[in-house]
């Protein structure tokens, strides 16, 4: 169990303390607006003690959070694998209000857990963020191993100075430890360089995608629409079909690009929640209208079933629109015939919505991954269904941003049900 929380050592100017602060700052930066705590076992003691913190408004906030985590981290000195902690088990007010997930990464040196990196994130971690946090934990482990090697080296030097008879005997061992220390220092520098490159590549990619793709793509779509509306009579049927196909492809590509940008903004904490009056009945009607082109000639019927009378609510209209459209569009893609039911009700200031289809279904092995970024179910015919595996991942992040939850149940050949709920306010 970690030792009682102490204020992080901000005054120390030692290289080790500075390195711990850099690791905490890097981990907090990857948590999407959350926090990071670094625990280290002092030399000769088994219990972990708080040594650095980042992402808090004050040192007092860091102390309170560390104190709240004491029970959850009981026995952390024996952990060997990363784990996901339950923030709700800590009790109300134990953590900052915007923290939704707690990730713990033990730092094993030799066969002992000598450190622990705890990261609190508002909306959960994507694969890239989790990899970077794991790399931060590896960097911490390397730092602790370096300190251990330095301690052993100092001990050997002290023994050598006490007895001239032992100098030659320990010379080779000291040399080997010095080489190991140098190798660990090089590896530590490489890891820090990798962290910087990952962050720069990600930011450059998003910036270039936004500038180089969205602007010309919008121009292409507008040009096609202009030709179709202005030259309709002068175009042959073949030309019309070609232009409409190009318009569909361009719109789908723009939607995928927008999904990528929205996912990135959510993870960066740059997508605000804007509360306003919402008619969920109109949200359903708009979503049904938006997927009509995807239905095409399918023998497919969409049946909304709402609790009557359905109350007016207050929530983020744009995000609710996007959530329902993405879930419904996914259902249409994988339902060649039959029906799709949309059920909704408001209960205890929470909006409950279920989209149930009679489509091809999802096997049990795939169900746990369908909300992951870029994950696509391989049913042998996925090539006929366009998509980048981002729709349901964005649904998950948008719902978590609204402090809601989402789940899926499915049976192969029988259909799929996606259910979500979000907190809402009454508009009456």
C-alpha positions in Angstrom: 0.0 0.0 0.0 1.4 3.5 -0.8 2.7 5.5 2.1 0.4 8.4 3.3 0.2 11.1 0.7 2.9 13.8 1.0 3.1 17.0 -1.1 5.1 16.5 -4.3 8.7 17.5 -3.9 8.7 20.7 -6.0 11.7 22.3 -4.4 14.3 19.5 -5.1 16.7 20.4 -7.8 18.2 16.9 -8.2 18.2 15.4 -11.7 16.1 12.5 -10.5 13.4 14.8 -9.1 13.3 16.9 -12.3 13.0 13.7 -14.4 10.1 12.5 -12.2 8.3 15.9 -12.8 8.9 15.6 -16.5 7.4 12.1 -16.6 4.4 13.3 -14.7 3.9 16.4 -16.9 4.2 14.2 -20.1 1.7 11.7 -18.8 -0.8 14.4 -17.7 -0.5 16.0 -21.2 -1.5 12.6 -22.7 -4.5 12.2 -20.4 -6.7 14.6 -22.3 -7.0 17.2 -19.6 -6.7 14.8 -16.6 -3.9 14.3 -14.1 -0.9 12.1 -13.4 0.7 10.9 -10.1 4.1 9.2 -9.8 4.8 6.9 -6.9 8.3 5.6 -6.1 9.5 3.1 -3.4 12.3 4.8 -1.4 15.5 2.8 -1.2 15.3 0.0 1.3 11.5 0.4 1.8 8.7 -1.7 0.2 5.9 0.9 0.3 5.4 3.4 -2.6 5.4 7.1 -1.8 4.1 10.0 -3.9 7.0 11.8 -5.5 5.5 13.9 -8.4 2.1 15.1 -9.6 0.8 17.1 -12.6 -2.5 18.2 -14.0 -3.8 19.7 -10.7 -4.8 23.3 -10.1 -3.0 23.3 -6.7 -0.8 21.1 -4.5 -3.7 20.7 -2.1 -5.7 19.2 -4.9 -2.9 16.7 -5.6 -2.8 15.8 -1.8 -6.6 15.2 -1.7 -6.6 13.0 -4.8 -3.6 11.0 -3.5 -5.3 10.5 -0.2 -8.5 9.3 -1.9 -6.5 6.7 -3.9 -4.7 5.2 -0.9 -7.3 2.4 -0.4 -7.5 1.7 -4.2 -3.7 1.4 -4.4 -3.4 -1.0 -1.5 -0.9 -3.7 -2.4 0.3 -1.8 -5.5 3.9 -2.7 -4.6 3.0 -6.2 -5.8 1.3 -5.3 -9.1 3.0 -6.4 -12.2 0.6 -5.5 -15.0 -1.2 -2.3 -16.0 -4.8 -2.1 -14.7 -7.9 0.0 -14.9 -9.2 1.3 -11.6 -12.8 2.1 -10.8 -13.1 5.9 -10.0 -16.7 5.4 -8.7 -15.4 3.1 -5.9 -13.5 6.1 -4.3 -16.7 7.9 -3.3 -18.2 11.2 -4.4 -15.8 14.2 -4.7 -12.7 12.0 -4.3 -11.4 12.9 -7.8 -11.7 16.0 -10.0 -15.2 16.2 -11.5 -14.0 15.7 -15.1 -12.1 12.4 -14.5 -13.8 9.3 -15.9 -11.1 6.6 -16.0 -8.1 5.8 -13.8 -5.1 3.9 -15.4 -2.3 2.4 -13.3 1.0 1.4 -14.8 3.4 -0.5 -12.5 7.1 0.0 -13.0 8.9 -3.2 -12.4 12.7 -3.2 -11.8 14.2 -6.7 -11.8 11.4 -8.7 -10.0 10.1 -5.8 -7.8 7.6 -3.1 -8.4 9.6 0.0 -7.6 7.2 2.6 -9.0 3.7 3.3 -10.2 2.2 5.8 -12.7 -1.5 6.7 -12.2 -3.2 8.7 -14.9 -6.8 10.0 -14.6 -8.5 10.8 -17.9 -11.8 12.5 -18.6 -12.9 10.3 -21.5 -10.7 7.3 -21.6 -7.6 6.5 -23.6 -7.3 5.6 -27.2 -4.7 3.2 -28.4 -2.1 5.9 -29.1 -2.6 7.7 -25.8 -2.4 4.3 -23.9 0.8 3.5 -25.7 2.3 6.8 -24.8 1.3 6.4 -21.2 2.8 2.9 -21.2 6.0 4.4 -22.6 6.0 7.0 -19.8 5.8 4.1 -17.3 8.7 2.4 -19.1 10.7 5.6 -18.9 10.0 5.8 -15.2 11.1 2.1 -14.8 14.3 2.9 -16.6 14.9 6.0 -14.4 14.4 3.9 -11.3 16.7 1.2 -12.6 19.3 3.9 -13.3 19.0 5.1 -9.7 19.3 1.5 -8.5 22.4 0.9 -10.6 23.9 4.3 -9.4 23.2 3.2 -5.8 25.0 -0.1 -6.4 27.8 1.7 -8.1 28.2 4.1 -5.2 28.2 1.2 -2.7 30.9 -0.6 -4.7 33.0 2.5 -4.9 32.7 3.0 -1.1 33.8 -0.6 -0.4 36.7 -0.2 -2.8 37.9 2.9 -1.0 37.8 1.2 2.4 40.1 -1.7 1.4 42.8 -1.5 -1.2 42.8 -5.3 -1.3 39.3 -5.2 -2.8 40.0 -2.6 -5.5 41.2 -4.9 -8.2 38.5 -7.5 -7.4 35.7 -5.0 -7.8 37.1 -3.1 -10.8 35.5 -5.3 -13.4 32.1 -5.2 -11.7 32.2 -1.4 -11.4 33.1 -1.2 -15.1 30.2 -3.4 -16.0 27.8 -1.4 -13.9 29.1 1.8 -15.4 28.5 0.5 -18.9 25.0 -0.6 -17.9 24.3 2.8 -16.4 25.5 4.4 -19.6 23.3 2.1 -21.7 20.2 2.9 -19.5 20.9 6.6 -19.9 21.0 6.3 -23.6 17.8 4.3 -23.6 16.2 7.0 -21.4 17.2 9.7 -23.8 15.8 7.7 -26.7 12.4 7.2 -25.0 12.2 10.9 -24.3 12.9 11.6 -28.0 10.3 9.0 -29.0 7.7 10.8 -26.8 8.4 14.1 -28.4 8.3 12.7 -31.9 4.9 11.0 -31.3 3.4 14.2 -30.1 4.8 16.2 -33.0 3.7 13.7 -35.6 0.2 13.6 -34.2 -0.2 17.4 -34.2 1.3 17.8 -37.6 -0.9 15.1 -39.0 -4.1 16.6 -37.7 -3.1 20.1 -38.8 -2.2 19.1 -42.3 -5.3 16.9 -42.7 -7.5 19.8 -41.7 -5.8 22.3 -44.1 -4.9 20.1 -47.1 -8.0 17.9 -47.3 -11.1 19.6 -46.0 -10.8 22.8 -48.0 -10.3 21.3 -51.5 -12.8 18.5 -50.7 -15.5 21.0 -49.9 -14.7 22.8 -53.1 -15.0 19.6 -55.1 -18.4 18.7 -53.5 -19.8 22.2 -54.1 -18.6 22.0 -57.8 -20.4 18.7 -58.4 -23.6 20.0 -56.8 -23.4 23.1 -58.9 -23.0 21.1 -62.1 -25.9 18.7 -61.2 -28.3 21.6 -60.3 -27.3 24.0 -63.1 -26.7 21.6 -66.0 -29.3 18.9 -65.2 -31.0 19.0 -68.6 -27.8 19.1 -70.6 -26.2 16.1 -68.9 -26.7 12.5 -70.1 -27.9 9.9 -67.6 -24.4 8.3 -67.6 -22.9 11.6 -66.7 -25.5 12.2 -63.9 -24.9 8.8 -62.4 -21.1 9.3 -62.5 -21.4 12.7 -60.8 -23.8 11.4 -58.2 -21.5 8.5 -57.4 -18.5 11.0 -57.1 -20.7 13.2 -54.8 -21.5 10.2 -52.6 -17.9 9.2 -52.4 -16.8 12.7 -51.7 -19.5 13.2 -49.0 -18.5 9.8 -47.3 -14.8 10.8 -47.4 -15.6 14.2 -45.9 -17.7 12.5 -43.1 -14.8 10.2 -42.3 -12.4 13.1 -42.2 -14.8 15.0 -39.9 -15.0 11.9 -37.6 -11.2 11.8 -37.3 -11.1 15.5 -36.5 -13.9 15.2 -33.9 -12.1 12.2 -32.3 -8.9 14.2 -32.0 -10.7 17.3 -30.6 -12.4 15.2 -28.0 -9.1 13.6 -26.9 -7.5 17.0 -26.8 -10.4 18.4 -24.7 -11.2 20.9 -27.5 -14.8 19.9 -28.2 -17.1 21.9 -25.7 -20.5 20.8 -24.6 -23.3 23.3 -25.5 -26.6 22.8 -23.7 -29.9 23.9 -25.5 -33.5 22.9 -25.9 -33.8 19.7 -28.0 -36.8 17.9 -29.6 -35.6 14.3 -29.7 -38.5 13.5 -32.0 -37.0 15.9 -34.6 -33.6 14.5 -34.0 -34.9 11.0 -35.0 -36.7 12.4 -38.0 -33.5 14.1 -39.2 -31.4 11.0 -38.7 -33.9 8.8 -40.6 -33.9 11.3 -43.5 -30.1 11.4 -43.6 -29.8 7.7 -44.1 -32.3 7.4 -46.9 -29.6 7.4 -49.6 -27.8 4.6 -47.8 -31.1 2.5 -47.8 -31.5 2.8 -51.5 -33.5 -0.1 -52.9 -33.2 -2.2 -49.8 -36.4 -3.8 -48.4 -35.8 -2.0 -45.2 -38.2 -0.1 -42.9 -37.2 2.2 -40.0 -39.8 2.4 -37.3 -39.4 5.0 -34.5 -41.2 4.1 -31.3 -41.2 6.9 -28.7 -42.7 7.1 -25.2 -45.8 9.3 -25.4 -46.0 12.1 -24.6 -42.3 12.5 -25.2 -40.9 15.4 -23.1 -38.8 18.3 -24.3 -35.2 18.0 -23.0 -32.1 20.1 -22.8 -28.7 18.6 -23.9 -26.1 19.2 -26.7 -28.2 19.1 -29.9 -25.2 18.7 -32.3 -23.7 15.8 -30.4 -27.0 14.0 -29.9 -27.7 14.4 -33.7 -24.3 13.0 -34.5 -24.6 10.0 -32.1 -28.0 8.9 -33.4 -27.0 9.3 -37.1 -23.8 7.3 -36.6 -25.6 4.5 -34.8 -28.5 4.4 -37.3 -26.1 4.6 -40.3 -24.2 1.7 -39.0 -27.4 -0.3 -38.6 -28.5 0.4 -42.2 -25.1 -0.7 -43.5 -25.4 -4.1 -41.9 -29.1 -4.7 -42.4 -29.8 -5.9 -46.0 -33.6 -6.3 -45.3 -36.1 -6.2 -42.5 -36.6 -3.4 -40.1 -34.8 -1.1 -37.7 -36.6 0.0 -34.5 -35.7 3.2 -32.7 -36.9 3.2 -29.1 -36.5 6.2 -26.8 -37.8 7.4 -23.4 -36.8 9.8 -20.7 -36.6 8.5 -17.1 -35.1 10.2 -14.0 -33.5 12.9 -16.1 -31.7 10.4 -18.4 -32.4 9.9 -22.1 -32.5 6.1 -22.9 -32.3 5.2 -26.6 -32.0 1.8 -28.3 -31.5 1.1 -32.1 -32.4 -2.5 -32.8 -32.0 -4.0 -36.3 -32.6 -7.4 -38.0 -29.2 -7.4 -39.7 -26.3 -9.8 -40.0 -25.3 -9.5 -36.3 -21.9 -9.4 -34.6 -20.1 -12.5 -33.3 -19.2 -12.5 -29.6 -15.5 -12.2 -30.2 -16.0 -8.9 -32.1 -18.4 -7.3 -29.7 -15.8 -6.2 -27.2 -13.8 -4.3 -29.9 -16.5 -2.6 -32.0 -16.1 0.7 -30.1 -12.3 0.8 -30.7 -10.8 3.3 -33.1 -10.5 1.9 -36.7 -11.9 -1.5 -35.7 -14.0 -3.2 -38.5 -15.8 -6.5 -38.3 -14.6 -8.9 -40.9 -17.7 -10.8 -42.1 -16.3 -11.8 -45.5 -18.3 -9.1 -47.3 -17.0 -5.9 -45.6 -15.4 -4.7 -48.8 -19.0 -3.8 -50.0 -19.5 -1.6 -47.0 -17.6 1.6 -46.9 -16.2 2.9 -43.7 -13.0 3.5 -41.7 -14.1 1.9 -38.4 -14.6 5.3 -36.7 -18.3 5.7 -36.4 -18.9 3.7 -33.3 -15.6 4.9 -31.8 -16.8 8.4 -32.2 -20.2 7.4 -30.7 -18.4 6.1 -27.6 -16.3 9.2 -27.2 -19.3 11.6 -27.7 -21.4 9.7 -25.2 -18.6 9.7 -22.6 -18.2 13.5 -23.3 -21.8 13.9 -22.3 -21.2 11.7 -19.2 -23.4 8.8 -20.6 -22.8 5.2 -21.4 -23.3 2.9 -24.4 -23.6 -0.9 -24.8 -24.2 -3.5 -27.6 -25.9 -6.9 -27.7 -26.0 -9.0 -30.8 -26.5 -12.5 -32.2 -25.1 -13.6 -35.6 -27.9 -13.8 -38.2 -30.5 -12.3 -35.8 -29.5 -8.6 -35.5 -27.9 -6.1 -33.3 -29.1 -3.7 -30.5 -27.1 -0.6 -29.6 -28.3 1.1 -26.5 -27.1 4.4 -25.0 -28.2 6.8 -22.2 -27.1 10.3 -21.4 -28.1 12.7 -18.6 -30.5 15.4 -19.8 -32.3 18.4 -18.2 -36.0 19.0 -18.4 -37.0 21.8 -20.8 -40.3 22.4 -19.1 
